[in-house]
Amino acid sequence: MPKIEIYTTSICPFCHAAKKLLNQKGASFSEISLTEEPHLRERMVDRTNGRRSVPQIFIDDAHIGGCDDLYALDAKGGLDPLLGS
């Protein structure tokens, strides 16, 4: 199983959409809530080379990007191999 991390906020519709896709794929992930732990935003920004928007998704420490990036990766057939599906 790959290690999946997703940085989110509670009111972000794109975060909910990204989590929905991962759940549909049966993927387990760790959610890092910037609503509950705002001090982790700077760590996220460092890991993403300056991106401040959410969600930000990592699979096995590789930065995938945001929700649109995740859906685009899935549309190209690139997500399932990363998830081990």
C-alpha positions in Angstrom: 0.0 0.0 0.0 1.4 3.4 -0.9 1.7 6.1 1.7 -0.9 8.8 0.8 -1.1 12.2 2.5 -3.6 14.9 1.7 -3.5 18.4 3.2 -7.0 19.8 3.6 -9.2 22.4 5.2 -12.7 21.6 6.4 -14.6 24.0 4.1 -12.7 23.2 0.9 -14.9 21.6 -1.8 -11.9 20.5 -3.8 -10.5 18.7 -0.7 -13.8 16.8 -0.4 -13.7 15.9 -4.1 -10.1 14.6 -3.9 -10.9 12.5 -0.8 -14.0 11.2 -2.6 -11.9 10.0 -5.6 -9.4 8.4 -3.3 -12.2 6.7 -1.3 -13.8 5.4 -4.6 -10.4 3.9 -5.5 -10.3 2.2 -2.0 -7.1 4.1 -1.1 -6.2 4.6 2.5 -4.8 8.1 3.2 -3.7 10.3 6.0 -5.5 13.6 6.2 -3.6 16.6 7.5 -6.2 19.1 8.5 -4.9 22.7 8.3 -8.1 23.8 10.0 -7.1 21.8 13.1 -3.4 22.2 12.7 -2.7 25.5 10.9 0.9 25.5 11.9 1.5 22.7 9.4 0.7 25.0 6.4 4.4 26.1 6.2 5.5 22.5 6.1 3.0 21.9 3.2 4.3 25.0 1.4 7.9 23.8 1.8 7.0 20.3 0.4 5.1 21.8 -2.5 7.7 24.4 -3.6 5.4 27.3 -2.6 1.9 26.1 -3.3 -0.4 27.4 -0.6 -3.8 26.1 -1.9 -5.5 23.0 -0.7 -5.7 20.1 -1.2 -2.1 19.1 -1.8 -1.7 15.4 -2.3 1.4 13.2 -1.9 1.8 9.6 -2.8 4.9 7.9 -1.4 6.3 11.4 -0.8 5.9 12.3 -4.5 3.9 15.5 -4.9 0.9 14.9 -7.1 -0.6 18.4 -6.8 -4.1 19.5 -6.1 -7.5 18.1 -6.9 -7.4 18.9 -10.6 -4.0 17.3 -10.8 -5.3 14.2 -9.1 -8.3 13.9 -11.5 -6.1 14.6 -14.5 -3.7 11.8 -13.4 -6.7 9.5 -13.0 -8.1 10.4 -16.5 -4.7 9.6 -18.1 -4.6 6.2 -16.3 -1.7 7.2 -14.1 -3.4 7.1 -10.7 -4.2 3.4 -10.4 -0.6 2.2 -10.9 0.5 4.6 -8.1 -2.2 3.2 -5.8 -1.2 -0.4 -6.6 -4.6 -1.1 -8.2 
